[in-house]
Amino acid sequence: MSVDESSLEKRRVPLTKTPAAAPVAPAAPAGSALRASDADRDRMADILREALAEGRLTPDEHADRVDAVYRARTVGELEPLVRDLPAGAARPAAAHRPFPADPYAATAPAENLIAVFGGAGRRGRWRAGARLNAFALFGGVEIDLTEALFEQRTVVVNSWALFGGVEIKVPENVSLRCTGTGVFGGFDVDGHESPDEGAPVVVVTGWALFGGVVAKARPGKRVKDLRAAG
């Protein structure tokens, strides 16, 4: 029996193209999953620097947390780093900070001043970073900040004096704080608070073993512009 090809063509069911499924938009991330910005990290670093200056964190804790801040990718990773600090709940916007934001300041290498059976010093017009390390072994280190340019609000001076001495001079209109310890030695810091709330803060920490660390304001020396570093 012959088959009429034309009739078969009529009986064929036309093939219809199935429309592609519409792309599904990704769900908006929860607040803690949002990507952290440089401004977010800077605000957290400011909180940690103030906590160190107030003695709420040890230098080692501060260093560990700041390192974690600048490695954090989301807001959720930042929040636990300041949750146990009073300023962690609220923080002014970055635009209101007295000093310009520098996302690399907290992680930048500290400047080292080392005196072993000799002397080392920093004086005159120079740019003071966020961290300075001073080590004196049978020698002396002098850090003169009276004419320095403060690029960060908080400058932490880690001082170690072993059978030696570290002397730190600051302008009279900055805040000077101490978290150091003397063991068979002296840690003499003439701490005071500046009447200007936006003034730089110099925090002297570390230890003195059979040696001495001295920090004090130099009368007549002032930071002329507390909000400009250049």
Secondary structure, 3 states (H helix, E strand, C coil): CCCCHHHHHHHCCCCCCCCCCCCCCCCCCCHHHCECCHHHHHHHHHHHHHHHHCCCCCHHHHHHHHHHHCCCCEHHHHHHHCCCCHHHCCCCCHHHCCCCCCCCCCCCCCEEEEEECCEEEECCCCEECCEEEEEEECCEEEEECCCCEECCCEEEEEEEEECCEEEEEEECCCEEEECCEEECCEEEECCECCCCCCCCEEEEEEEEECCEEEEEEECCCCCCCCCCCC
